[in-house]
Amino acid sequence: MRLLLDENLPKRLKDDFPNHEVYTVRDKEWNGIKNGALLQLLLQHSFDALLTFDKNLQHQQNFAKYTITVFVLTAPINQYSVLTKLTPAINGILNEGNLSGGPILISAD
């Protein structure tokens, strides 16, 4: 699957998904692009999911319009040492293969 790590996530997180094609916003030179436009780019470039630490995204976007899966990572801080603990849950969902459009909350709590 093609995944994009939002600019608010550490790029080392790419290494946690070796069975997938993973890019960062910086890799694609999409820094600073607003959420709606970013979701549109994801669809245009055949991405399967966005991983983000932006908890507001799920409330700001109309996912009937943007039918892409967004993993919203929830943890006390957005450091790799904390977020890497969430990757087994994400990989489990990715390995099932049938992603539904919209937000999926992945929490460290």
C-alpha positions in Angstrom: 0.0 0.0 0.0 1.0 3.6 -0.6 1.2 5.6 2.6 2.0 9.2 3.4 3.4 10.5 6.7 2.1 13.9 7.5 4.7 16.6 8.2 3.9 16.5 11.9 5.3 12.9 12.2 9.0 11.9 12.5 10.3 10.6 9.2 11.9 7.6 11.0 8.4 6.2 11.2 8.7 5.2 7.6 11.0 2.3 8.7 8.1 0.8 10.7 6.2 -0.1 7.5 8.7 -2.2 5.5 6.0 -4.0 3.5 4.5 -0.8 2.2 5.5 2.1 -0.1 5.9 5.0 2.4 6.6 8.7 1.7 6.8 11.8 3.8 5.2 15.1 2.9 8.7 16.4 2.5 9.6 13.5 0.1 6.7 14.6 -2.1 7.6 18.3 -1.7 4.0 18.9 -0.3 5.1 20.9 2.8 2.6 23.5 3.9 -0.2 22.2 1.8 -3.6 22.6 3.6 -5.4 19.4 4.6 -8.2 19.5 2.0 -5.7 20.0 -0.8 -3.4 17.4 0.7 -6.2 14.8 0.7 -6.9 15.6 -2.9 -3.3 15.1 -3.8 -3.3 11.7 -2.1 -6.2 10.6 -4.2 -4.7 11.9 -7.4 -1.4 10.1 -6.7 -3.1 6.8 -5.7 -2.2 6.8 -2.0 -4.1 4.4 0.2 -3.7 6.2 3.6 -2.4 9.2 5.4 -0.8 9.0 8.8 -1.1 12.1 10.9 -0.8 13.5 14.4 -3.4 16.2 13.5 -6.4 15.4 15.7 -8.4 18.2 14.2 -8.3 16.8 10.6 -11.0 14.3 11.3 -13.4 17.1 12.3 -12.3 19.6 9.6 -12.7 17.4 6.5 -15.7 15.9 4.7 -14.7 12.2 4.3 -17.6 11.6 2.0 -15.7 13.9 -0.4 -12.2 12.5 0.4 -12.6 8.8 0.5 -9.1 8.1 1.8 -8.1 6.4 5.1 -6.5 8.7 7.6 -4.8 7.1 10.6 -4.9 9.7 13.4 -2.2 8.9 15.9 -2.9 9.9 19.4 -0.1 10.0 22.0 1.2 12.3 24.7 4.0 13.5 22.3 4.9 12.9 18.6 8.3 11.5 19.1 9.4 8.3 17.4 10.0 6.4 20.6 6.4 6.8 21.5 4.7 6.6 18.1 6.6 3.4 17.1 4.5 1.6 19.8 1.4 2.4 17.6 2.7 0.7 14.5 1.7 -2.9 15.3 -2.0 -1.7 15.4 -1.6 0.2 12.1 0.2 -2.7 10.4 -2.6 -5.0 11.6 -5.2 -2.9 9.9 -3.1 -2.4 6.8 -2.5 -6.2 6.5 -6.2 -6.8 6.5 -6.2 -4.9 3.3 -9.7 -3.5 3.2 -9.3 0.1 4.3 -12.4 2.2 4.6 -12.4 5.9 3.9 -12.2 8.3 6.8 -10.4 8.6 10.1 -9.2 5.7 12.2 -8.0 6.6 15.6 -4.9 4.8 16.9 -4.2 5.6 20.5 -1.3 5.1 22.9 -3.6 5.2 25.8 
